[in-house]
């Protein structure tokens, strides 16, 4: 039974990284699902309070990294609220359109159109669209690093 549970845990961790490309998959929840399977299915006394605290703090950091990357790049480029909304819709729609490239192309096009509709020049609109792309890529990189750290924290506590 433990082998099956470990397969589920590893699958949850792998799916969490797939969620970086398919934003419809809640990456951090998949990591927490793997931790929960271990805690409730294998050994509820193994994980220390330090690990639980680190996992919670890293989860908060993960959300902050994503939010701050978007805020930094899009605001710096002069993006509008409509551009931010278009980027969000584009990420969701892009998950289903020409995956995994849709999460890059669809938000870019929608932000470009949204900014043009806000009476901005093509150059200004393109600048915001490119900033949205950089925000997504830098946020995704930061989330990947944080997720990896979360998995390492879990693994170190389990092994040692």
Secondary structure, DSSP 8 states (H G I E B T S, - for coil): -HHHHHHHHHHHHHHHHHHHHSTTS-HHHHHHHHHHHHHHHT-TTSS-HHHHHHHHHHHHHHHHHHHHHHHHHHHHTT--HHHHHHHHHHHHHHTTSSTTTHHHHHHHHHHHHHHHHTT--HHHHHHHHHHHHHHHHHHHHHHHHHHHHHHHHHHHHHH-
